[in-house]
């Protein structure tokens, strides 16, 4: 095989790679965009958390008065309290703790709010190169994750009441299941919008 033939084959291979990248660059760059969006949103929310934390150096009493974090906590605790009371359990709660009387209950800390999972889903949907119904599915996804988090925390409350020694083990299991379901929701969105996007091209 001559040098010119080798060069032609290399040239064809090179142009083929470039064409494939050009045709699929949005898909190839999707993980990078998703990570950048996730990182920026996560850091922004952590910065906000520092502003509404009374122990934080940049604490803002005004922002703390209208704290989104406390609102999320209330939207977790009061539905849980309502469900437990409907089921006949006596409960007690503080601003971030809920328990069945006679147990240690669950202290809901900042990482337990489900915000990072919501941010991960938002980043995946925003970064993916499809335009259809992103806002609708972001809202539905955040709502689904919140409801899932209520179910997860209720499960931990029951474990705390009936098998307090297994709380840590079940906490980790429930976290893994929650992340799997969040990614399944992204897959459902993708399965729903991809065929419709292709039809319109």
N, C-alpha and C positions, 0 to 999 in steps of 0.2 A: 504494500500500500504506500503510495507516494505521499510526500509532505503536504502537497496541495489538497489531496483527498482527505487527509487527516484534519487539515485546517477547515475544510468545508464541513466535515462532520461535527467538529467542535463548534463551528459557527452556527450550524443548524441547532445543535443541542443548547447553546447559549441563548439563541433567539426563542427557542421553545420554552426555556425556563422563564425568560423575561415575559413572554406572552402569558404564560400560566400565572405568573405573579400579578401582571397587569389585570388579567381577567378576574382574579380572585383576591386582589389586594385588600379589599374591604373585609373579607372573611379572615385573611391572614393577620391583618392589623387589629381585628376585633378584640383579642385577649389583651393587647397592649392598651387600647383605648379604655376597655372595661376596668383594667387595673388602675389607670390614671384617674378615671372618674371616681372609682371606689375610694382610692387613697385621698383625693381632694375632699370628697364629701365627708369621709370619716374624720379627717383632721379638722374640718370646719365644725363638725358637730362636737368633737372633743374640746375645741376652743370655746364653743358656746357653753358646754358643760362647765368649763372653768369660770365663765362669767356668772353663772347662776349658783355656783357652789359657795356657800358662806365661808368656807375655809380656803377658798382660792385667792390667789394674789390679786387677780383682776376682777374681783367680785363686784357685781353691779346690782344694787338693791332694786332698781327699777325693773331690770330684766328678770330678776329672781321672783318679783311679784307676779309676773306673767310667764312663769317657767313652763316651757314645753315638756321638760322632763317630768315635772310634777303632774302635769296633765296626763301624760302617758301612764304614770304610776296610778293615778286615780282611775283611768280607763281600764287598768288591769285589776286593781283591788276591788272596786265596787261591783263589777260584774261577777267576779269570783265570790264575793260575799253574798250576793244575791242568789247565785246558783247553789251555794252551800246551804244557805238558809232555806231555800225551796226544798232541798233534799233532807231537811230536818236536823242539820248540824248547827250547834251553837258556835259562833265565831267571835273572835276579837281581832281588831286591826289598829295599826297606827298609819302614819303617812307612807310607810314602805314595808310593813309587815302584815301578813294575814295568816291566821291559824285557826284550826278547830280547837275549841277549848279542851285543855288537857294535853296539848302537844306543843312542840316548839314552833311549828308552822314554817313559813317561808319568809325570809328577808329578801326583798327584791332590790338588788343592787343595780348600779348603772349598766353593767354588761348584760343583765337579765332582761332589759327592756325590749330586746329584739331589734334595736335600732340598727346594729351592724348588719344583721340579716336583711333588713329592709333596704339598707344602703347597697348591699351586694346585689339584690334583685334589681334595684333602680339602675345601678351601673351596668348590669348585663343588658337590660332592655334599652337603655339610652345608647349604649355602644354598638349594639347589633345593627347592621346596615339595612334595616327595614323601617319604613316610616309609619306603617299602618297601626292605628289604635294604641300607640305607646302610652299616652296619658291615661287612657281608660284602664289599661292593664297595670300600670304603675299604681293607680289608686286601688284597684281590686287586689293587687299583690300585697300592698301594705296592709289593707284590711284583712286579707287572708292570713298573713303572718301574725298580725295582732291577735286574731281569733285563735290561731294555732298556739300562740304564746300563752293565752288564757288557759287553754286545755292542758298545755305542758305544765304550767304552774299549779293548776288544780291537781294534776296527777302527783306532783311533788308534795302538795299539802296532804293528800291522802296517804302517801308513803310515809310522811313525817308522823302522821297520826297512828297508822297501823304497824309500820316497821321502821321506826326512827333510825335504826342502825344502817339501813340501806339507802338513805337519802342521797349521799354523794354518788353512789354507783348509778342510781336511777337518774340523777341530775344529768350525768354525762350521756346516758343512753337517750334521754329525751332531747338533749341538745343535738345529737347526731341525727335523730329522726327528723327534727325540725328543719335542719339544713337540707336534708334529702328532699323533704316536701317542698321547700322553697325553690330548689333547683328543678323539681318536677313541674312547679307552676311556670317557671321560665320555659321549660320544654313545651308545655301545653300552649303557651302564648305563641311560641315559635311554630308549632304544628298548625296553629289556627291561622296565623297571618302569612306564612311563607307561600302556600299554594295560591292565595288570593293575590299576593304581590306578583307572583309569576304570571298569573292570568292577565294582569293589567299591563304587562310589558309588551 
